[in-house]
Each structure stands twice: as structure tokens, then as C-alpha cells.
Amino acid sequence: MYLYGILRAILPPRSIDLDLTVDGQRLDFRGLTAGFANSGRYGGGLTLSTEAAIDDGLIDVVLLKEAWLPRLAVELVAFMSGKHDRHPHIHFAHAREVKIDTPAGAAPVEIVADGDAVAQTPATVTIRPSCLKVRVPHDR
């Protein structure tokens, strides 16, 4: 279902324009989709980032720029196997805070988390390190 969701999001290709501020640095983005994650995986086991660590306190940022779709598909497969440095249409970064907005006069863009619309731009994504306490039973 998640793979279907990704394909539905990029087919037919519709570009979005975002004004991103990643750890204080402004980035104007035009592309197919922008992903922000903590665990490095989407539901269904799709890998967003093989470098993601759920306990590092960082957001993994993946931006898919506009590209000829067959080429982007090849890049995306290689990217999801951990080869981030070879793909000019895929931007990868780590951040502590990402502010997401649209250019002046543009309509807000919907923000989706775990398949559900949760907000629209403007929005800020942050990670609160070490805030989740987990209890695990002792081995017997």
C-alpha cells in the first residue's frame, strides 16, 4: 500500500515549490516530494535512509527533485540501498529542525504523516531526543 502511495504521489508528475529552512539555512525547493523522517523507513518496509538512526536526535531529509521519471526511478532504487552520493536528483541531509513553507502567494501544501493529512504549510519539524521512555520486560 505504501509503494502505491508513493507512485500515486509522483504519477503523473506534479511539482511542488517549498521554502525550506534546514537548521537555519534557507533552501528553495522545486521537485516531486520532500520526506522528513526519524526512523529511516516508511511503513511497509520502504527505506528512506539506510543511515537513519532512531536515537540520534536528527531528522533525515530526502528531497526528490524534478527529473525524467525513468531516470529518477533508477536513482531512487539505488538511493534506497544506501548509495546517496551518486544521485543528482535526490538531495539527502540530516537536520535538527526543518521549517516548511510555500513561496509568497502560493497555496499551502498538505503535510502527511503515516498516510494521514496532519497539517499544512507553514510547519516546523523537530525531534525531541530521548523523550520517549520504553519499558521492556526482563528476559527470563
N, CA, C and O atoms as a GROMACS GRO file, in nm:
protein
  560
    1MET      N    1   0.081  -0.119   0.000
    1MET     CA    2   0.000   0.000   0.000
    1MET      C    3   0.087   0.127   0.000
    1MET      O    4   0.053   0.226  -0.065
    2TYR      N    5   0.199   0.123   0.073
    2TYR     CA    6   0.285   0.241   0.079
    2TYR      C    7   0.354   0.267  -0.054
    2TYR      O    8   0.368   0.382  -0.096
    3LEU      N    9   0.396   0.160  -0.122
    3LEU     CA   10   0.456   0.177  -0.254
    3LEU      C   11   0.354   0.239  -0.348
    3LEU      O   12   0.387   0.326  -0.428
    4TYR      N   13   0.230   0.193  -0.340
    4TYR     CA   14   0.123   0.251  -0.422
    4TYR      C   15   0.108   0.400  -0.390
    4TYR      O   16   0.090   0.481  -0.480
    5GLY      N   17   0.116   0.436  -0.262
    5GLY     CA   18   0.105   0.576  -0.221
    5GLY      C   19   0.215   0.662  -0.280
    5GLY      O   20   0.190   0.774  -0.323
    6ILE      N   21   0.337   0.610  -0.282
    6ILE     CA   22   0.448   0.685  -0.339
    6ILE      C   23   0.427   0.703  -0.489
    6ILE      O   24   0.445   0.813  -0.543
    7LEU      N   25   0.388   0.595  -0.556
    7LEU     CA   26   0.363   0.605  -0.700
    7LEU      C   27   0.250   0.702  -0.729
    7LEU      O   28   0.258   0.780  -0.824
    8ARG      N   29   0.145   0.698  -0.648
    8ARG     CA   30   0.034   0.790  -0.667
    8ARG      C   31   0.077   0.934  -0.646
    8ARG      O   32   0.026   1.025  -0.712
    9ALA      N   33   0.171   0.954  -0.554
    9ALA     CA   34   0.218   1.090  -0.525
    9ALA      C   35   0.301   1.148  -0.639
    9ALA      O   36   0.301   1.270  -0.660
   10ILE      N   37   0.373   1.063  -0.714
   10ILE     CA   38   0.461   1.116  -0.818
   10ILE      C   39   0.409   1.090  -0.960
   10ILE      O   40   0.470   1.138  -1.056
   11LEU      N   41   0.299   1.016  -0.975
   11LEU     CA   42   0.243   0.990  -1.107
   11LEU      C   43   0.101   1.044  -1.114
   11LEU      O   44   0.024   1.008  -1.025
   12PRO      N   45   0.060   1.123  -1.207
   12PRO     CA   46   0.150   1.190  -1.300
   12PRO      C   47   0.234   1.292  -1.225
   12PRO      O   48   0.190   1.344  -1.122
   13PRO      N   49   0.352   1.322  -1.274
   13PRO     CA   50   0.441   1.412  -1.201
   13PRO      C   51   0.380   1.551  -1.184
   13PRO      O   52   0.341   1.615  -1.281
   14ARG      N   53   0.372   1.594  -1.060
   14ARG     CA   54   0.330   1.731  -1.029
   14ARG      C   55   0.433   1.789  -0.933
   14ARG      O   56   0.457   1.734  -0.826
   15SER      N   57   0.491   1.896  -0.973
   15SER     CA   58   0.594   1.957  -0.890
   15SER      C   59   0.534   2.041  -0.780
   15SER      O   60   0.424   2.095  -0.793
   16ILE      N   61   0.607   2.050  -0.671
   16ILE     CA   62   0.571   2.139  -0.562
   16ILE      C   63   0.686   2.236  -0.540
   16ILE      O   64   0.803   2.204  -0.565
   17ASP      N   65   0.652   2.354  -0.495
   17ASP     CA   66   0.752   2.454  -0.458
   17ASP      C   67   0.746   2.472  -0.308
   17ASP      O   68   0.639   2.496  -0.252
   18LEU      N   69   0.861   2.460  -0.243
   18LEU     CA   70   0.868   2.479  -0.099
   18LEU      C   71   0.982   2.573  -0.064
   18LEU      O   72   1.087   2.573  -0.129
   19ASP      N   73   0.959   2.652   0.038
   19ASP     CA   74   1.065   2.730   0.101
   19ASP      C   75   1.102   2.654   0.227
   19ASP      O   76   1.025   2.651   0.323
   20LEU      N   77   1.220   2.592   0.227
   20LEU     CA   78   1.265   2.515   0.342
   20LEU      C   79   1.374   2.590   0.415
   20LEU      O   80   1.457   2.658   0.354
   21THR      N   81   1.373   2.578   0.546
   21THR     CA   82   1.483   2.627   0.627
   21THR      C   83   1.533   2.507   0.707
   21THR      O   84   1.464   2.459   0.797
   22VAL      N   85   1.651   2.460   0.672
   22VAL     CA   86   1.708   2.339   0.733
   22VAL      C   87   1.821   2.383   0.825
   22VAL      O   88   1.927   2.427   0.779
   23ASP      N   89   1.798   2.370   0.954
   23ASP     CA   90   1.895   2.415   1.055
   23ASP      C   91   1.943   2.556   1.026
   23ASP      O   92   2.063   2.585   1.033
   24GLY      N   93   1.849   2.645   0.995
   24GLY     CA   94   1.880   2.786   0.976
   24GLY      C   95   1.923   2.824   0.836
   24GLY      O   96   1.934   2.943   0.806
   25GLN      N   97   1.946   2.728   0.749
   25GLN     CA   98   1.988   2.757   0.612
   25GLN      C   99   1.868   2.748   0.518
   25GLN      O  100   1.797   2.647   0.515
   26ARG      N  101   1.845   2.854   0.443
   26ARG     CA  102   1.732   2.862   0.351
   26ARG      C  103   1.759   2.778   0.228
   26ARG      O  104   1.870   2.779   0.174
   27LEU      N  105   1.657   2.704   0.183
   27LEU     CA  106   1.667   2.620   0.064
   27LEU      C  107   1.537   2.631  -0.013
   27LEU      O  108   1.432   2.590   0.037
   28ASP      N  109   1.542   2.685  -0.134
   28ASP     CA  110   1.425   2.689  -0.221
   28ASP      C  111   1.421   2.557  -0.295
   28ASP      O  112   1.518   2.520  -0.362
   29PHE      N  113   1.310   2.486  -0.283
   29PHE     CA  114   1.298   2.352  -0.340
   29PHE      C  115   1.184   2.346  -0.439
   29PHE      O  116   1.072   2.387  -0.410
   30ARG      N  117   1.213   2.292  -0.557
   30ARG     CA  118   1.110   2.259  -0.656
   30ARG      C  119   1.134   2.114  -0.693
   30ARG      O  120   1.242   2.078  -0.740
   31GLY      N  121   1.033   2.031  -0.671
   31GLY     CA  122   1.051   1.890  -0.700
   31GLY      C  123   0.923   1.812  -0.685
   31GLY      O  124   0.813   1.868  -0.681
   32LEU      N  125   0.939   1.680  -0.676
   32LEU     CA  126   0.824   1.590  -0.671
   32LEU      C  127   0.774   1.565  -0.530
   32LEU      O  128   0.653   1.559  -0.506
   33THR      N  129   0.866   1.551  -0.436
   33THR     CA  130   0.824   1.526  -0.298
   33THR      C  131   0.940   1.556  -0.203
   33THR      O  132   1.057   1.552  -0.240
   34ALA      N  133   0.903   1.584  -0.080
   34ALA     CA  134   1.000   1.608   0.027
   34ALA      C  135   0.963   1.516   0.143
   34ALA      O  136   0.849   1.514   0.187
   35GLY      N  137   1.062   1.441   0.191
   35GLY     CA  138   1.037   1.348   0.301
   35GLY      C  139   1.123   1.383   0.420
   35GLY      O  140   1.240   1.418   0.407
   36PHE      N  141   1.062   1.372   0.539
   36PHE     CA  142   1.131   1.402   0.665
   36PHE      C  143   1.100   1.287   0.760
   36PHE      O  144   0.983   1.258   0.784
   37ALA      N  145   1.203   1.223   0.813
   37ALA     CA  146   1.179   1.103   0.893
   37ALA      C  147   1.276   1.093   1.009
   37ALA      O  148   1.378   1.162   1.014
   38ASN      N  149   1.242   1.006   1.102
   38ASN     CA  150   1.327   0.978   1.217
   38ASN      C  151   1.384   0.838   1.207
   38ASN      O  152   1.501   0.817   1.237
   39SER      N  153   1.304   0.742   1.166
   39SER     CA  154   1.349   0.603   1.167
   39SER      C  155   1.416   0.559   1.038
   39SER      O  156   1.485   0.457   1.037
   40GLY      N  157   1.399   0.634   0.930
   40GLY     CA  158   1.461   0.596   0.805
   40GLY      C  159   1.377   0.504   0.720
   40GLY      O  160   1.416   0.468   0.609
   41ARG      N  161   1.260   0.464   0.771
   41ARG     CA  162   1.173   0.375   0.695
   41ARG      C  163   1.031   0.428   0.692
   41ARG      O  164   0.980   0.484   0.789
   42TYR      N  165   0.969   0.408   0.578
   42TYR     CA  166   0.825   0.431   0.568
   42TYR      C  167   0.758   0.300   0.604
   42TYR      O  168   0.822   0.195   0.608
   43GLY      N  169   0.627   0.307   0.628
   43GLY     CA  170   0.552   0.185   0.653
   43GLY      C  171   0.567   0.090   0.536
   43GLY      O  172   0.597   0.132   0.424
   44GLY      N  173   0.546  -0.038   0.562
   44GLY     CA  174   0.561  -0.137   0.457
   44GLY      C  175   0.706  -0.173   0.432
   44GLY      O  176   0.735  -0.251   0.342
   45GLY      N  177   0.798  -0.117   0.511
   45GLY     CA  178   0.939  -0.152   0.500
   45GLY      C  179   1.016  -0.077   0.395
   45GLY      O  180   1.132  -0.110   0.370
   46LEU      N  181   0.956   0.026   0.330
   46LEU     CA  182   1.030   0.104   0.231
   46LEU      C  183   1.136   0.187   0.301
   46LEU      O  184   1.108   0.256   0.399
   47THR      N  185   1.258   0.180   0.252
   47THR     CA  186   1.369   0.250   0.314
   47THR      C  187   1.380   0.392   0.262
   47THR      O  188   1.391   0.414   0.141
   48LEU      N  189   1.377   0.487   0.352
   48LEU     CA  190   1.402   0.627   0.317
   48LEU      C  191   1.551   0.655   0.328
   48LEU      O  192   1.608   0.724   0.244
   49SER      N  193   1.612   0.601   0.432
   49SER     CA  194   1.754   0.625   0.454
   49SER      C  195   1.815   0.509   0.529
   49SER      O  196   1.769   0.472   0.637
   50THR      N  197   1.919   0.451   0.472
   50THR     CA  198   1.990   0.343   0.542
   50THR      C  199   2.077   0.398   0.653
   50THR      O  200   2.123   0.323   0.739
   51GLU      N  201   2.102   0.531   0.652
   51GLU     CA  202   2.186   0.594   0.754
   51GLU      C  203   2.108   0.641   0.875
   51GLU      O  204   2.168   0.683   0.974
   52ALA      N  205   1.976   0.635   0.870
   52ALA     CA  206   1.895   0.688   0.980
   52ALA      C  207   1.916   0.606   1.106
   52ALA      O  208   1.928   0.484   1.103
   53ALA      N  209   1.919   0.677   1.218
   53ALA     CA  210   1.926   0.613   1.349
   53ALA      C  211   1.816   0.674   1.435
   53ALA      O  212   1.812   0.796   1.454
   54ILE      N  213   1.730   0.592   1.486
   54ILE     CA  214   1.613   0.642   1.557
   54ILE      C  215   1.649   0.717   1.685
   54ILE      O  216   1.569   0.794   1.737
   55ASP      N  217   1.770   0.694   1.736
   55ASP     CA  218   1.809   0.757   1.862
   55ASP      C  219   1.915   0.866   1.846
   55ASP      O  220   1.976   0.907   1.945
   56ASP      N  221   1.939   0.915   1.723
   56ASP     CA  222   2.044   1.015   1.705
   56ASP      C  223   1.996   1.160   1.720
   56ASP      O  224   2.076   1.252   1.719
   57GLY      N  225   1.864   1.179   1.735
   57GLY     CA  226   1.810   1.314   1.752
   57GLY      C  227   1.808   1.396   1.625
   57GLY      O  228   1.792   1.518   1.630
   58LEU      N  229   1.825   1.330   1.509
   58LEU     CA  230   1.828   1.402   1.382
   58LEU      C  231   1.713   1.361   1.291
   58LEU      O  232   1.666   1.247   1.294
   59ILE      N  233   1.669   1.456   1.212
   59ILE     CA  234   1.568   1.433   1.109
   59ILE      C  235   1.643   1.397   0.981
   59ILE      O  236   1.739   1.464   0.944
   60ASP      N  237   1.600   1.293   0.915
   60ASP     CA  238   1.655   1.258   0.785
   60ASP      C  239   1.570   1.327   0.680
   60ASP      O  240   1.449   1.307   0.674
   61VAL      N  241   1.634   1.408   0.596
   61VAL     CA  242   1.567   1.488   0.495
   61VAL      C  243   1.599   1.429   0.358
   61VAL      O  244   1.716   1.412   0.323
   62VAL      N  245   1.495   1.396   0.282
   62VAL     CA  246   1.513   1.343   0.147
   62VAL      C  247   1.424   1.423   0.052
   62VAL      O  248   1.302   1.426   0.068
   63LEU      N  249   1.486   1.488  -0.045
   63LEU     CA  250   1.414   1.570  -0.141
   63LEU      C  251   1.430   1.511  -0.281
   63LEU      O  252   1.542   1.492  -0.328
   64LEU      N  253   1.318   1.481  -0.347
   64LEU     CA  254   1.321   1.429  -0.483
   64LEU      C  255   1.295   1.545  -0.578
   64LEU      O  256   1.183   1.596  -0.588
   65LYS      N  257   1.400   1.587  -0.648
   65LYS     CA  258   1.389   1.698  -0.742
   65LYS      C  259   1.323   1.651  -0.871
   65LYS      O  260   1.305   1.531  -0.894
   66GLU      N  261   1.287   1.747  -0.954
   66GLU     CA  262   1.229   1.713  -1.084
   66GLU      C  263   1.332   1.639  -1.168
   66GLU      O  264   1.449   1.676  -1.172
   67ALA      N  265   1.286   1.535  -1.237
   67ALA     CA  266   1.373   1.458  -1.325
   67ALA      C  267   1.286   1.376  -1.419
   67ALA      O  268   1.166   1.358  -1.396
   68TRP      N  269   1.348   1.327  -1.524
   68TRP     CA  270   1.282   1.234  -1.613
   68TRP      C  271   1.251   1.109  -1.532
   68TRP      O  272   1.343   1.050  -1.474
   69LEU      N  273   1.126   1.068  -1.526
   69LEU     CA  274   1.083   0.964  -1.432
   69LEU      C  275   1.160   0.832  -1.442
   69LEU      O  276   1.194   0.777  -1.337
   70PRO      N  277   1.190   0.779  -1.560
   70PRO     CA  278   1.269   0.655  -1.562
   70PRO      C  279   1.405   0.672  -1.495
   70PRO      O  280   1.451   0.583  -1.424
   71ARG      N  281   1.469   0.786  -1.518
   71ARG     CA  282   1.599   0.810  -1.454
   71ARG      C  283   1.583   0.822  -1.303
   71ARG      O  284   1.663   0.768  -1.227
   72LEU      N  285   1.479   0.894  -1.260
   72LEU     CA  286   1.454   0.909  -1.116
   72LEU      C  287   1.427   0.774  -1.052
   72LEU      O  288   1.471   0.750  -0.940
   73ALA      N  289   1.354   0.686  -1.121
   73ALA     CA  290   1.325   0.553  -1.066
   73ALA      C  291   1.454   0.475  -1.043
   73ALA      O  292   1.469   0.410  -0.939
   74VAL      N  293   1.546   0.481  -1.138
   74VAL     CA  294   1.675   0.411  -1.122
   74VAL      C  295   1.753   0.471  -1.005
   74VAL      O  296   1.809   0.397  -0.924
   75GLU      N  297   1.756   0.604  -0.997
   75GLU     CA  298   1.826   0.670  -0.887
   75GLU      C  299   1.764   0.634  -0.753
   75GLU      O  300   1.834   0.610  -0.655
   76LEU      N  301   1.632   0.630  -0.748
   76LEU     CA  302   1.561   0.602  -0.623
   76LEU      C  303   1.591   0.462  -0.572
   76LEU      O  304   1.610   0.443  -0.451
   77VAL      N  305   1.595   0.363  -0.662
   77VAL     CA  306   1.626   0.226  -0.620
   77VAL      C  307   1.767   0.220  -0.561
   77VAL      O  308   1.787   0.161  -0.455
   78ALA      N  309   1.863   0.281  -0.628
   78ALA     CA  310   2.000   0.282  -0.576
   78ALA      C  311   2.008   0.360  -0.446
   78ALA      O  312   2.079   0.321  -0.354
   79PHE      N  313   1.936   0.472  -0.439
   79PHE     CA  314   1.937   0.555  -0.319
   79PHE      C  315   1.887   0.476  -0.198
   79PHE      O  316   1.945   0.482  -0.090
   80MET      N  317   1.778   0.400  -0.219
   80MET     CA  318   1.719   0.325  -0.108
   80MET      C  319   1.809   0.210  -0.063
   80MET      O  320   1.785   0.149   0.041
   81SER      N  321   1.911   0.179  -0.142
   81SER     CA  322   2.007   0.077  -0.098
   81SER      C  323   2.128   0.140  -0.030
   81SER      O  324   2.223   0.070   0.005
   82GLY      N  325   2.124   0.273  -0.010
   82GLY     CA  326   2.228   0.338   0.069
   82GLY      C  327   2.331   0.414  -0.010
   82GLY      O  328   2.429   0.462   0.049
   83LYS      N  329   2.315   0.428  -0.139
   83LYS     CA  330   2.414   0.499  -0.221
   83LYS      C  331   2.366   0.642  -0.246
   83LYS      O  332   2.310   0.672  -0.352
   84HIS      N  333   2.387   0.730  -0.148
   84HIS     CA  334   2.333   0.866  -0.154
   84HIS      C  335   2.414   0.963  -0.237
   84HIS      O  336   2.362   1.066  -0.279
   85ASP      N  337   2.537   0.933  -0.262
   85ASP     CA  338   2.627   1.031  -0.323
   85ASP      C  339   2.625   1.031  -0.475
   85ASP      O  340   2.700   1.107  -0.537
   86ARG      N  341   2.544   0.948  -0.538
   86ARG     CA  342   2.550   0.935  -0.683
   86ARG      C  343   2.425   0.981  -0.755
   86ARG      O  344   2.404   0.945  -0.871
   87HIS      N  345   2.342   1.060  -0.690
   87HIS     CA  346   2.211   1.089  -0.747
   87HIS      C  347   2.183   1.239  -0.748
   87HIS      O  348   2.145   1.295  -0.646
   88PRO      N  349   2.202   1.303  -0.861
   88PRO     CA  350   2.186   1.448  -0.867
   88PRO      C  351   2.043   1.496  -0.844
   88PRO      O  352   2.022   1.613  -0.814
   89HIS      N  353   1.944   1.408  -0.857
   89HIS     CA  354   1.805   1.449  -0.840
   89HIS      C  355   1.751   1.416  -0.702
   89HIS      O  356   1.634   1.442  -0.673
   90ILE      N  357   1.835   1.359  -0.617
   90ILE     CA  358   1.793   1.326  -0.481
   90ILE      C  359   1.887   1.395  -0.384
   90ILE      O  360   2.008   1.374  -0.387
   91HIS      N  361   1.831   1.479  -0.300
   91HIS     CA  362   1.910   1.551  -0.200
   91HIS      C  363   1.886   1.486  -0.065
   91HIS      O  364   1.771   1.466  -0.025
   92PHE      N  365   1.993   1.453   0.005
   92PHE     CA  366   1.983   1.390   0.136
   92PHE      C  367   2.060   1.473   0.238
   92PHE      O  368   2.169   1.522   0.211
   93ALA      N  369   2.000   1.489   0.357
   93ALA     CA  370   2.068   1.562   0.464
   93ALA      C  371   2.014   1.516   0.599
   93ALA      O  372   1.911   1.449   0.607
   94HIS      N  373   2.085   1.554   0.703
   94HIS     CA  374   2.039   1.537   0.841
   94HIS      C  375   2.015   1.677   0.897
   94HIS      O  376   2.083   1.772   0.858
   95ALA      N  377   1.918   1.690   0.987
   95ALA     CA  378   1.889   1.821   1.045
   95ALA      C  379   1.830   1.805   1.185
   95ALA      O  380   1.779   1.698   1.220
   96ARG      N  381   1.840   1.910   1.263
   96ARG     CA  382   1.774   1.915   1.394
   96ARG      C  383   1.637   1.980   1.384
   96ARG      O  384   1.547   1.951   1.463
   97GLU      N  385   1.621   2.071   1.285
   97GLU     CA  386   1.493   2.140   1.266
   97GLU      C  387   1.474   2.173   1.119
   97GLU      O  388   1.567   2.218   1.051
   98VAL      N  389   1.352   2.152   1.070
   98VAL     CA  390   1.318   2.186   0.933
   98VAL      C  391   1.189   2.268   0.936
   98VAL      O  392   1.086   2.222   0.986
   99LYS      N  393   1.197   2.389   0.880
   99LYS     CA  394   1.077   2.472   0.865
   99LYS      C  395   1.032   2.458   0.720
   99LYS      O  396   1.112   2.474   0.628
  100ILE      N  397   0.904   2.430   0.702
  100ILE     CA  398   0.847   2.405   0.570
  100ILE      C  399   0.743   2.511   0.541
  100ILE      O  400   0.650   2.531   0.619
  101ASP      N  401   0.758   2.580   0.429
  101ASP     CA  402   0.662   2.682   0.389
  101ASP      C  403   0.652   2.682   0.238
  101ASP      O  404   0.726   2.612   0.170
  102THR      N  405   0.559   2.761   0.186
  102THR     CA  406   0.544   2.777   0.043
  102THR      C  407   0.583   2.920   0.006
  102THR      O  408   0.578   3.009   0.090
  103PRO      N  409   0.620   2.942  -0.119
  103PRO     CA  410   0.655   3.078  -0.162
  103PRO      C  411   0.537   3.173  -0.142
  103PRO      O  412   0.421   3.131  -0.142
  104ALA      N  413   0.567   3.301  -0.127
  104ALA     CA  414   0.463   3.402  -0.109
  104ALA      C  415   0.360   3.392  -0.221
  104ALA      O  416   0.395   3.385  -0.338
  105GLY      N  417   0.233   3.391  -0.182
  105GLY     CA  418   0.123   3.386  -0.279
  105GLY      C  419   0.084   3.246  -0.322
  105GLY      O  420  -0.020   3.230  -0.386
  106ALA      N  421   0.165   3.144  -0.290
  106ALA     CA  422   0.132   3.007  -0.329
  106ALA      C  423   0.035   2.945  -0.229
  106ALA      O  424   0.033   2.982  -0.111
  107ALA      N  425  -0.044   2.852  -0.276
  107ALA     CA  426  -0.138   2.782  -0.188
  107ALA      C  427  -0.060   2.694  -0.091
  107ALA      O  428   0.048   2.646  -0.125
  108PRO      N  429  -0.113   2.673   0.030
  108PRO     CA  430  -0.047   2.584   0.125
  108PRO      C  431  -0.036   2.441   0.069
  108PRO      O  432  -0.117   2.399  -0.014
  109VAL      N  433   0.065   2.371   0.114
  109VAL     CA  434   0.086   2.231   0.075
  109VAL      C  435   0.049   2.143   0.193
  109VAL      O  436   0.085   2.173   0.307
  110GLU      N  437  -0.022   2.036   0.167
  110GLU     CA  438  -0.064   1.943   0.271
  110GLU      C  439   0.056   1.865   0.325
  110GLU      O  440   0.144   1.824   0.248
  111ILE      N  441   0.059   1.845   0.456
  111ILE     CA  442   0.165   1.768   0.521
  111ILE      C  443   0.102   1.636   0.565
  111ILE      O  444  -0.001   1.634   0.632
  112VAL      N  445   0.166   1.526   0.526
  112VAL     CA  446   0.113   1.393   0.552
  112VAL      C  447   0.210   1.318   0.643
  112VAL      O  448   0.331   1.320   0.620
  113ALA      N  449   0.156   1.252   0.746
  113ALA     CA  450   0.236   1.170   0.837
  113ALA      C  451   0.168   1.034   0.849
  113ALA      O  452   0.050   1.025   0.882
  114ASP      N  453   0.244   0.929   0.822
  114ASP     CA  454   0.191   0.793   0.828
  114ASP      C  455   0.064   0.776   0.747
  114ASP      O  456  -0.028   0.706   0.788
  115GLY      N  457   0.060   0.841   0.631
  115GLY     CA  458  -0.052   0.827   0.539
  115GLY      C  459  -0.172   0.915   0.568
  115GLY      O  460  -0.271   0.910   0.495
  116ASP      N  461  -0.166   0.996   0.673
  116ASP     CA  462  -0.278   1.082   0.710
  116ASP      C  463  -0.237   1.229   0.698
  116ASP      O  464  -0.127   1.267   0.737
  117ALA      N  465  -0.328   1.310   0.644
  117ALA     CA  466  -0.304   1.455   0.640
  117ALA      C  467  -0.310   1.506   0.784
  117ALA      O  468  -0.410   1.488   0.853
  118VAL      N  469  -0.202   1.571   0.828
  118VAL     CA  470  -0.195   1.616   0.967
  118VAL      C  471  -0.183   1.768   0.980
  118VAL      O  472  -0.210   1.824   1.087
  119ALA      N  473  -0.143   1.835   0.873
  119ALA     CA  474  -0.124   1.980   0.879
  119ALA      C  475  -0.106   2.031   0.737
  119ALA      O  476  -0.117   1.956   0.641
  120GLN      N  477  -0.080   2.159   0.728
  120GLN     CA  478  -0.042   2.219   0.600
  120GLN      C  479   0.063   2.325   0.630
  120GLN      O  480   0.082   2.367   0.744
  121THR      N  481   0.130   2.366   0.524
  121THR     CA  482   0.234   2.466   0.542
  121THR      C  483   0.170   2.598   0.585
  121THR      O  484   0.059   2.629   0.544
  122PRO      N  485   0.240   2.675   0.667
  122PRO     CA  486   0.374   2.655   0.721
  122PRO      C  487   0.374   2.555   0.838
  122PRO      O  488   0.276   2.544   0.912
  123ALA      N  489   0.486   2.484   0.852
  123ALA     CA  490   0.501   2.387   0.960
  123ALA      C  491   0.649   2.376   0.996
  123ALA      O  492   0.736   2.412   0.917
  124THR      N  493   0.674   2.325   1.114
  124THR     CA  494   0.811   2.302   1.160
  124THR      C  495   0.822   2.158   1.208
  124THR      O  496   0.737   2.110   1.283
  125VAL      N  497   0.927   2.090   1.164
  125VAL     CA  498   0.953   1.952   1.204
  125VAL      C  499   1.076   1.953   1.295
  125VAL      O  500   1.180   2.006   1.259
  126THR      N  501   1.061   1.893   1.413
  126THR     CA  502   1.174   1.880   1.505
  126THR      C  503   1.170   1.741   1.566
  126THR      O  504   1.071   1.669   1.557
  127ILE      N  505   1.280   1.705   1.628
  127ILE     CA  506   1.291   1.580   1.702
  127ILE      C  507   1.320   1.616   1.847
  127ILE      O  508   1.402   1.703   1.875
  128ARG      N  509   1.254   1.550   1.938
  128ARG     CA  510   1.283   1.569   2.080
  128ARG      C  511   1.360   1.447   2.128
  128ARG      O  512   1.301   1.345   2.163
  129PRO      N  513   1.494   1.456   2.129
  129PRO     CA  514   1.575   1.339   2.164
  129PRO      C  515   1.549   1.289   2.305
  129PRO      O  516   1.528   1.367   2.398
  130SER      N  517   1.551   1.159   2.318
  130SER     CA  518   1.542   1.090   2.448
  130SER      C  519   1.416   1.122   2.526
  130SER      O  520   1.417   1.115   2.649
  131CYS      N  521   1.307   1.158   2.459
  131CYS     CA  522   1.186   1.193   2.533
  131CYS      C  523   1.091   1.075   2.549
  131CYS      O  524   0.999   1.082   2.631
  132LEU      N  525   1.110   0.968   2.474
  132LEU     CA  526   1.021   0.852   2.484
  132LEU      C  527   1.083   0.749   2.576
  132LEU      O  528   1.195   0.702   2.554
  133LYS      N  529   1.010   0.714   2.678
  133LYS     CA  530   1.057   0.610   2.770
  133LYS      C  531   0.990   0.479   2.732
  133LYS      O  532   0.868   0.473   2.714
  134VAL      N  533   1.070   0.376   2.720
  134VAL     CA  534   1.019   0.247   2.680
  134VAL      C  535   1.049   0.147   2.790
  134VAL      O  536   1.161   0.140   2.842
  135ARG      N  537   0.947   0.069   2.826
  135ARG     CA  538   0.966  -0.035   2.927
  135ARG      C  539   0.966  -0.170   2.858
  135ARG      O  540   0.878  -0.200   2.777
  136VAL      N  541   1.066  -0.249   2.890
  136VAL     CA  542   1.082  -0.380   2.830
  136VAL      C  543   1.096  -0.481   2.942
  136VAL      O  544   1.173  -0.458   3.036
  137PRO      N  545   1.023  -0.594   2.934
  137PRO     CA  546   1.037  -0.694   3.039
  137PRO      C  547   1.175  -0.760   3.036
  137PRO      O  548   1.237  -0.772   2.930
  138HIS      N  549   1.222  -0.801   3.152
  138HIS     CA  550   1.350  -0.870   3.162
  138HIS      C  551   1.335  -1.009   3.098
  138HIS      O  552   1.228  -1.069   3.102
  139ASP      N  553   1.445  -1.057   3.040
  139ASP     CA  554   1.444  -1.194   2.988
  139ASP      C  555   1.438  -1.290   3.104
  139ASP      O  556   1.494  -1.265   3.210
  140ARG      N  557   1.370  -1.399   3.084
  140ARG     CA  558   1.359  -1.499   3.194
  140ARG      C  559   1.445  -1.616   3.167
  140ARG      O  560   1.448  -1.709   3.248
   0.00000   0.00000   0.00000
